[in-house]
Amino acid sequence: MTTPEPSPIPAAADPAAASPGSASAPAGHQPNPVPGASAATLTPHHAALIAETCSKSNVLWVRTAGSVRHNLAWHVWHDDAAYVVYGVDEQMLPLLSGQVEVVAKSKDNGSRVVTFVAQADILPARSAEWEAAAAALAASRLNTRDSATQRDRWASGTLVTRLTPLYVSASGLGDDRSEAGAVPAPTEGPTTMTAHQPWHVRGRASTWRARRAARRP
C-alpha cells in the first residue's frame, strides 16, 4: 500500500489565512485541481463527494500539521463527519487536533478520490456526541474482544475524534504525467534496515548465480 506524499496544511486557525494552494495536492501526485475552490468553503458537490467516498471505505489517510507522513486510520462516517477512535488496545495515531489533511481513496482500486482539510475535535468522554459516535464506531468495529465493556475502555483509555470537512483541496485522478506519490522509506528508526541483510537459505540469489557462473568451464 502506497503512502500518500504530504502537502502543506495551513498552520493558521483563521480560515481566511489559508488558500487552496496552501493545501494543494500532495507533491509527486497532482490530481485535477478543484476549479473555483476557496478556503473554508465546502460546496454541496464537494460535501457529497467526501460523504460518498468516506461512506464506502472505512479507512482514511490522515496527516497532522508539521508531519511529513500520513497515517492510515480506521474510521466511521456518521452525521456528515468522519469519526476515529485511537488509544489503548485500538489503533495508534498521533494526536489529532486542529486542522488536518485527509486523503480518501477508492475502496475498489485504491486510487485517490479526494483530498480535503478537516477540523479535528476531540469529543469529551461520555458526552451526548461522544455516545452517538461511540455507538456508530462500535457497530462497525470488527473482532472486538470486550463488547460488554468496550465503551468503558474507550471512555478511560482512548480518544474519539471528529473530523469535520472544511474544504476540498484536490479531487479526481492524476493523468499519465502524474507521479505515483510514493514517500521514500525512512532512513532511520527501529524498523529501518540500512546495513544488515537478512540471511537467505543457500545464500542470496546474486551470490549463488555468481558462484555458478564461476564454475562453468
C-alpha positions as CSV (number, residue, x, y, z in Angstrom):
1,M,0.0,0.0,0.0
2,T,1.4,3.3,-1.1
3,T,1.6,6.1,1.5
4,P,0.4,9.4,0.1
5,E,3.0,12.1,-0.1
6,P,2.3,15.1,2.2
7,S,1.1,18.5,1.1
8,P,1.1,21.7,3.3
9,I,-1.5,22.1,6.0
10,P,-2.5,25.6,6.9
11,A,-0.9,26.3,10.2
12,A,-3.2,29.3,10.9
13,A,-6.6,28.6,12.6
14,D,-8.1,31.5,10.7
15,P,-9.7,30.1,7.5
16,A,-9.1,33.4,5.7
17,A,-5.3,32.9,6.1
18,A,-5.5,29.6,4.1
19,S,-5.9,29.1,0.4
20,P,-6.3,26.0,-1.8
21,G,-2.7,26.5,-2.9
22,S,-1.5,26.1,0.7
23,A,-3.2,22.7,1.0
24,S,-2.6,21.6,-2.6
25,A,-2.5,18.1,-3.9
26,P,0.3,16.0,-2.4
27,A,3.7,16.6,-4.1
28,G,4.7,14.0,-6.7
29,H,1.0,13.3,-7.4
30,Q,-1.0,16.1,-8.9
31,P,-4.8,15.3,-9.1
32,N,-7.0,17.5,-11.1
33,P,-7.3,20.9,-9.4
34,V,-10.6,21.9,-7.9
35,P,-11.9,24.8,-10.0
36,G,-13.0,27.8,-8.0
37,A,-12.3,26.2,-4.6
38,S,-11.7,28.6,-1.8
39,A,-10.5,28.2,1.8
40,A,-13.1,27.1,4.3
41,T,-15.7,26.7,1.5
42,L,-17.3,23.3,1.2
43,T,-19.7,23.2,-1.7
44,P,-22.6,20.8,-1.8
45,H,-20.9,18.9,-4.6
46,H,-17.7,18.6,-2.6
47,A,-19.6,17.6,0.6
48,A,-21.4,14.9,-1.4
49,L,-18.1,13.6,-2.9
50,I,-16.5,13.3,0.5
51,A,-19.5,11.7,2.1
52,E,-19.9,9.1,-0.7
53,T,-16.1,8.2,-0.7
54,C,-15.8,8.0,3.1
55,S,-19.1,6.0,3.4
56,K,-17.8,3.4,1.0
57,S,-14.4,3.0,2.6
58,N,-13.6,2.5,6.3
59,V,-10.1,3.8,6.1
60,L,-8.5,7.2,5.6
61,W,-5.0,8.7,5.3
62,V,-4.6,11.5,7.9
63,R,-1.7,13.9,8.3
64,T,-1.3,16.4,11.1
65,A,0.4,19.8,10.7
66,G,4.1,19.6,10.9
67,S,4.2,15.9,10.0
68,V,5.8,14.6,6.7
69,R,3.8,11.3,6.6
70,H,0.2,10.3,6.5
71,N,-1.2,7.8,8.9
72,L,-3.7,5.1,8.0
73,A,-6.8,5.4,10.1
74,W,-9.9,3.3,10.5
75,H,-13.0,5.4,10.8
76,V,-16.7,5.5,10.5
77,W,-18.7,8.1,8.6
78,H,-21.5,9.5,10.8
79,D,-23.5,12.7,10.8
80,D,-21.5,14.4,8.0
81,A,-18.1,13.7,9.6
82,A,-15.5,11.0,10.0
83,Y,-15.0,9.7,13.5
84,V,-11.9,7.8,14.7
85,V,-11.1,6.1,18.0
86,Y,-7.5,5.6,18.9
87,G,-5.5,4.8,22.1
88,V,-5.3,1.8,24.4
89,D,-6.0,-1.5,22.6
90,E,-7.0,0.4,19.5
91,Q,-5.2,1.9,16.5
92,M,-2.3,4.1,17.4
93,L,-2.4,7.6,15.8
94,P,-0.8,10.9,16.5
95,L,-2.9,13.5,18.5
96,L,-5.5,14.7,16.0
97,S,-6.4,18.3,16.9
98,G,-6.9,21.4,14.8
99,Q,-6.7,21.3,11.0
100,V,-5.5,18.0,9.4
101,E,-5.2,16.8,5.9
102,V,-7.3,13.8,4.9
103,V,-6.9,11.7,1.8
104,A,-9.8,9.4,0.9
105,K,-9.2,6.6,-1.6
106,S,-11.4,4.4,-3.7
107,K,-12.4,1.1,-2.0
108,D,-12.4,-0.6,-5.4
109,N,-8.9,0.2,-6.7
110,G,-7.2,2.2,-4.0
111,S,-6.9,5.3,-6.2
112,R,-7.1,8.7,-4.6
113,V,-10.5,10.3,-4.9
114,V,-10.4,13.4,-2.9
115,T,-8.0,15.3,-0.6
116,F,-9.6,17.7,1.9
117,V,-8.7,19.7,5.0
118,A,-10.7,18.8,8.1
119,Q,-11.2,20.2,11.6
120,A,-10.2,17.6,14.2
121,D,-12.1,17.9,17.5
122,I,-11.7,15.6,20.5
123,L,-15.1,14.7,21.9
124,P,-15.5,14.8,25.7
125,A,-15.9,11.3,27.0
126,R,-19.5,10.4,27.9
127,S,-20.9,13.5,26.3
128,A,-24.0,13.1,24.1
129,E,-22.0,13.4,20.9
130,W,-19.4,11.0,22.2
131,E,-22.1,8.4,23.0
132,A,-23.5,8.7,19.5
133,A,-20.1,8.4,17.9
134,A,-19.1,5.5,20.1
135,A,-22.3,3.7,19.1
136,A,-21.5,4.2,15.4
137,L,-17.9,3.1,15.9
138,A,-18.9,0.0,17.9
139,A,-21.3,-1.1,15.3
140,S,-18.5,-1.0,12.7
141,R,-15.7,-2.3,14.9
142,L,-14.6,-5.8,13.8
143,N,-13.2,-8.6,16.0
144,T,-13.7,-6.7,19.3
145,R,-12.8,-8.8,22.4
146,D,-14.7,-6.9,25.0
147,S,-18.0,-5.8,23.6
148,A,-19.6,-5.6,27.0
149,T,-17.0,-3.2,28.4
150,Q,-15.8,-1.6,25.2
151,R,-17.3,1.8,25.8
152,D,-15.9,1.9,29.3
153,R,-12.4,1.2,27.9
154,W,-12.9,3.9,25.2
155,A,-14.0,6.4,27.8
156,S,-11.0,5.8,30.0
157,G,-8.2,4.9,27.6
158,T,-8.9,6.3,24.1
159,L,-9.7,9.4,22.3
160,V,-12.7,9.7,20.0
161,T,-12.2,12.5,17.5
162,R,-14.5,14.1,14.9
163,L,-13.0,15.1,11.5
164,T,-15.3,17.7,10.0
165,P,-14.5,18.5,6.4
166,L,-13.7,22.2,5.9
167,Y,-12.8,22.4,2.2
168,V,-11.5,20.2,-0.7
169,S,-8.0,20.9,-1.8
170,A,-7.9,18.4,-4.7
171,S,-10.1,15.8,-6.3
172,G,-10.0,13.4,-9.2
173,L,-7.4,11.1,-10.5
174,G,-4.0,12.1,-11.8
175,D,-3.1,11.9,-15.5
176,D,-0.3,9.9,-17.3
177,R,2.3,12.6,-16.3
178,S,1.4,12.3,-12.6
179,E,3.9,10.5,-10.3
180,A,2.8,7.8,-8.0
181,G,3.2,9.9,-4.9
182,A,5.2,7.3,-3.0
183,V,7.0,8.5,0.1
184,P,10.7,7.4,0.4
185,A,11.2,4.9,3.2
186,P,12.6,6.4,6.5
187,T,16.4,6.3,6.7
188,E,16.4,5.7,10.5
189,G,14.2,4.1,13.1
190,P,13.6,0.8,14.8
191,T,12.2,-0.8,11.6
192,T,14.7,0.6,9.2
193,M,17.5,-1.7,7.9
194,T,20.3,0.0,6.1
195,A,23.3,-2.2,6.5
196,H,22.5,-5.8,7.7
197,Q,20.8,-8.0,5.1
198,P,18.7,-11.0,6.2
199,W,20.1,-14.5,5.9
200,H,19.0,-16.5,2.9
201,V,18.9,-20.3,2.5
202,R,21.8,-21.2,0.1
203,G,22.8,-17.5,0.1
204,R,21.4,-14.6,-1.8
205,A,20.4,-15.1,-5.4
206,S,23.1,-12.8,-6.8
207,T,25.8,-14.7,-4.8
208,W,24.8,-18.2,-5.9
209,R,24.4,-17.1,-9.5
210,A,28.0,-15.7,-9.4
211,R,29.3,-18.9,-7.9
212,R,27.5,-21.0,-10.6
213,A,29.0,-18.8,-13.3
214,A,32.4,-19.2,-11.9
215,R,32.2,-23.0,-12.0
216,R,31.4,-23.0,-15.7
217,P,34.4,-24.0,-18.0
